[in-house]
Amino acid sequence: MELLSGIVSRAKELFITCGVKSVTMDDIASDMGMSKKTLYQHIPSKAKLIERMVQIHIKEEKKALADIRNKSTNAVEEMILISQYVIQLLRMVSPNVVFEIKKYYWESWQKMEKLNNEHILEVIKQNLQWGIHQGHYRKDLNTDIIAQHYVTLSSSLVDHSVFPHNFLSMEKIFLETIRYHLRGITTTSGWDICQKQLTKITNA
């Protein structure tokens, strides 16, 4: 199990550096100083390797979001910390890596979409309800619609038909998206908190 984790971790580094499509199983075996036979004993195919990598990412992301909720003192701070976390991920992974997983490993991409469409949707909905209760978000918000709107906007970051890869960086697009989201839902007190904490995102 320890070797399997090492394989997945190193493969992830290679994918981020060189791209998913260009890195072969031979490359991974060579990089780790093992035979192809040993590699295939632990991971039967590149598709399974991608699947395992995505499973680990989903588990880590759920934990990270739970940790953020636990340490946040209010709903606005939670959204700022979530945004900070997302920015860190965007800086680590190139748009091409995301695009290649989406194009060549559709089943794994669907699992990522499920995380976005179900878990993230619920996280945002709870955040909206919390913010309304605290008086930092507008009381007239329809939390179901706004949460779905946020998830849809977030998904558009990796849609090249919406934002071509040479348009702007995903980080800049996300920053505008989160400002747009927070400015639209906050009350005066909530926006005051935003203005004090937005620098946390850009300084992430």
C-alpha positions in Angstrom: 0.0 0.0 0.0 2.9 2.4 0.8 4.4 1.7 -2.6 1.1 2.3 -4.3 0.8 5.7 -2.6 4.3 6.5 -3.7 3.5 5.6 -7.3 0.3 7.7 -7.4 2.1 10.7 -5.7 5.1 10.6 -8.1 2.8 10.1 -11.2 0.8 13.2 -10.1 4.0 15.2 -10.0 5.0 14.0 -13.5 1.5 14.7 -14.9 1.6 18.3 -13.4 5.1 18.9 -14.8 4.8 17.2 -18.2 1.1 16.7 -18.9 -1.1 13.7 -18.6 -1.0 12.6 -22.2 2.7 12.7 -22.7 3.7 10.7 -19.5 3.5 7.0 -20.2 3.5 4.1 -17.7 7.0 3.3 -19.0 8.1 6.8 -18.0 6.6 6.4 -14.5 8.3 3.0 -14.0 11.7 4.4 -15.3 11.4 7.5 -13.1 10.7 5.4 -10.0 13.5 2.9 -10.8 11.2 -0.1 -11.1 10.3 -2.6 -13.8 7.1 -2.2 -15.8 6.0 -5.6 -14.4 6.3 -4.3 -10.8 4.4 -1.1 -11.7 1.6 -3.1 -13.4 1.3 -5.3 -10.3 0.2 -2.3 -8.4 -1.6 -0.3 -11.1 -2.9 -2.3 -14.0 -3.3 0.7 -16.4 -2.8 4.4 -16.8 -6.6 4.9 -16.6 -6.7 3.1 -13.2 -3.8 5.3 -12.1 -5.7 8.5 -13.0 -8.8 7.1 -11.3 -6.8 6.4 -8.1 -5.3 9.9 -8.3 -8.8 11.5 -8.6 -10.1 9.4 -5.7 -7.3 10.7 -3.5 -7.9 14.3 -4.6 -11.6 14.0 -3.8 -10.9 12.6 -0.3 -8.3 15.4 0.3 -10.6 18.1 -0.9 -13.5 17.0 1.2 -11.2 17.0 4.3 -9.8 20.4 3.4 -13.3 21.9 3.1 -14.4 20.3 6.4 -11.3 21.8 8.1 -12.1 25.2 6.6 -15.6 25.1 8.0 -14.4 24.1 11.4 -11.9 27.0 11.7 -14.1 29.7 10.1 -15.7 32.2 12.5 -18.3 33.4 9.9 -19.6 32.5 6.5 -17.6 35.2 4.7 -14.4 34.0 6.1 -15.2 30.5 5.1 -15.7 31.6 1.5 -12.4 33.5 1.6 -10.6 30.5 2.9 -12.2 28.2 0.3 -11.1 30.7 -2.4 -7.6 30.7 -1.0 -7.6 26.9 -1.2 -8.8 26.9 -4.8 -6.2 29.4 -5.8 -3.5 27.2 -4.4 -4.8 24.3 -6.4 -5.0 26.4 -9.6 -1.4 27.5 -9.2 -0.3 23.9 -8.8 -2.1 22.4 -11.8 -1.9 23.7 -15.4 -5.1 24.1 -17.4 -3.8 21.5 -19.9 -3.7 18.8 -17.2 -7.3 19.4 -16.3 -8.2 19.5 -20.0 -6.4 16.2 -20.8 -8.1 14.4 -17.9 -11.5 15.7 -19.1 -10.8 14.7 -22.7 -9.0 11.3 -22.3 -10.2 10.0 -19.0 -13.9 10.8 -19.0 -14.9 8.4 -16.2 -12.4 9.9 -13.8 -13.5 13.4 -14.9 -17.2 12.4 -14.2 -16.2 11.7 -10.6 -14.7 15.2 -10.3 -17.9 16.6 -11.7 -19.9 14.6 -9.2 -17.8 16.2 -6.4 -18.6 19.6 -7.8 -22.3 19.0 -8.5 -23.1 17.3 -5.2 -20.6 18.0 -2.4 -19.4 21.5 -3.4 -23.1 22.4 -4.1 -24.0 21.4 -0.5 -21.0 23.2 1.0 -22.0 26.5 -0.8 -25.7 26.0 0.2 -24.7 25.6 3.8 -22.4 28.6 3.6 -25.3 30.7 2.2 -27.6 29.6 5.0 -25.0 30.4 7.6 -24.3 33.8 6.2 -28.0 34.7 6.0 -28.4 33.6 9.7 -25.4 35.8 10.7 -26.7 38.8 8.8 -23.7 38.9 6.5 -25.6 37.7 3.4 -28.9 39.1 2.0 -32.1 37.6 3.5 -33.8 37.5 0.1 -31.4 35.0 -1.5 -32.7 31.8 -2.9 -29.9 29.5 -1.6 -30.7 26.7 -4.1 -30.4 28.9 -7.1 -27.3 30.8 -5.9 -25.5 27.6 -4.9 -26.2 26.1 -8.3 -25.1 29.3 -10.0 -21.8 29.3 -8.1 -21.1 25.6 -9.1 -21.9 26.4 -12.7 -19.6 29.4 -12.8 -16.8 27.3 -11.2 -17.2 24.5 -13.7 -16.9 27.0 -16.6 -13.3 27.7 -15.5 -12.1 24.5 -17.3 -14.5 24.8 -20.3 -12.4 25.9 -23.2 -15.5 26.8 -25.2 -16.3 29.5 -22.5 -12.8 30.5 -21.6 -10.2 29.6 -24.3 -6.8 28.5 -22.8 -5.2 31.7 -24.1 -7.9 34.1 -22.7 -6.7 34.6 -19.1 -5.3 32.4 -16.4 -7.8 30.3 -14.5 -6.6 32.1 -11.3 -7.6 35.5 -12.7 -10.9 34.2 -13.9 -11.7 32.6 -10.6 -10.7 35.8 -8.7 -13.3 37.7 -10.7 -15.8 35.0 -10.2 -15.5 35.0 -6.4 -15.6 38.8 -6.2 -18.7 38.7 -8.4 -20.3 36.0 -6.1 -19.5 37.7 -2.8 -20.5 41.2 -4.0 -23.8 39.9 -5.1 -24.8 38.1 -1.9 -23.3 40.2 0.9 -25.0 42.8 3.1 -23.1 45.9 4.1 -21.5 44.2 7.1 -20.7 41.1 5.0 -19.0 43.2 2.3 -17.0 45.1 5.0 -15.6 41.7 6.1 -14.9 40.8 2.4 -12.9 44.0 1.8 -10.8 43.3 4.9 -10.1 39.6 3.9 -10.0 39.6 0.1 -6.2 40.2 0.3 -5.9 36.7 1.8 -6.9 35.3 -1.6 -4.4 37.2 -3.7 -1.7 36.6 -1.1 -2.4 32.9 -0.9 
